[in-house]
Amino acid sequence: MSFFDKFFGANDKSDNKDTNQNGFNWNDLTELKQLDSIIEESEEKPVVIFKHSTRCSISRMALKNFEREYKADTNDASLYFLDLLNYRDISNEIAQRFHVIHQSPQLLLIKNGKSIYDVSHSAIDAEALENKL
């Protein structure tokens, strides 16, 4: 890793320093085929997708606030994290499949194969999401 990568952060798909700072248990969303699994999973258990831009300070702040405030049990919902800069094709497919406008940061709640709640930027609120679970 070069000096600049260490200082500014590597742009490596497998090394996202923005997540898991608080021991948060995200599932990485890295393949289009996972969306089929998410839709299927959402029939049994709600699924949360957090779309994050690793180059955006607003997105980083929204992510950290969410991770700090989210208190729901891991059995209440499955949590997926999308680094949309590295996986923009997945972000585009999310917009198409779930009929939402692409935004970043963005949080979606998927139930029964449909997005029933989506918010972005400062509207991302862990307590509001927990109330929808």
N, C-alpha and C positions, 0 to 999 in steps of 0.2 A: 504494500500500500504506500503510495507516495505521500510526501509531506502535505500536499494540498488535499488529498483524500482524507488524511487524518484530521486536518484542521477544519475543512468544510464539510466533511462527511462523504463517504463513498457512495457512488451511484450504482451499487451492486444490488441486483434484484433479491439476493438472499440475505442481505445485511441491512435491514431497515432499523435504524437506531431510534426511530420515532415511537415504536411500539414496545410493549412489555417492560417499560420502565417501572411499573408498579406491580409486576407479576400478573398482569392482565392476560387472560387466556384467549387470544385471538386465533382463529383458523385463517391461514393465509389463502386468499382467493387469487389464484395464479393461472387457472386454466378455464377456458370457456365451458368445457364439459361440466365443471362444477356447478354451473347455473342450473343444469338439469337436476342435479342432486339436491341443490338448495330448494328448488321448487317442490321436489318430492318430499324432502325433509319437512318443509313448512306445512305439509298436510297433518303432521303429527305434533310439531313443536314450532313455535315462532322462530324466525331467523332474522337477525339484525345484520345489515351490511353497512360498514363504515367506509366511505370512499374518501381517500386522503391524498393530498398533494404534498409530497415530501419537500417541495421547494417553497411552500407557502407558510408564512408565520401564522396567519389566521387559521389555517387548517391545523397546524401543529397545536395551537392554543385550544382549539375546539376538541381535538383528540385528547389532549392531556386533561382538560376539564371533564370530558366524558368519562375517561378512565378513573379519575379521582372520585367522581360522584355516583357512578353506576354501582348499585348495591344488590341488584337482583341475583338470585341464585343461578348457578350455571345450568341447572335443570329447567329454568324458566324460558331460556332462549339460547339458540346457537349464535355465536358471534363470529362474523367474517370480516376480515380487513382487506381492503383493496388499495394497493399503491397504484393510483391511476396513471402516474407518469410512466411507469414500466409496463402497465397492462391497460393501456387506453382502449384496446379492442374490447376488453371485458367491460369497461365502463360504458362504452357505446352500446354494447349488447344489453347491459342492464337497463339503460334508458329505453331501448326498444322493447324489450320483453315486459318490463314493468310499467311502461307508459309514464315515465317521469322525464323531466327535463334534466339534462346533465348539469350538475353543479359540484363544486368542491370548496370546502368539505361538504359531504352529504351523508345523511343517515337514513336508511330505509328499514322499515319493518315489513317482513314478508310473512303472510299467513295464507294458508290454502292456495298457494301459488300466485298470490297477488300482493302488490305493494299496497298496504292499507294506511301507511303513514310514511311521509318523507319530509325531511327538513334539511336546511343547510345553514351554514355559517353560524351566527349567534343564536339561531333558533334551535340548535342542537342542545337538547336538555335531557339528561339522564332520567330525572324524575318524571318528566312528561312521557318518555318512552316506557318507563316501568309501569306507569298507569295504563298504558295501552296493551301491555302484555296480558 
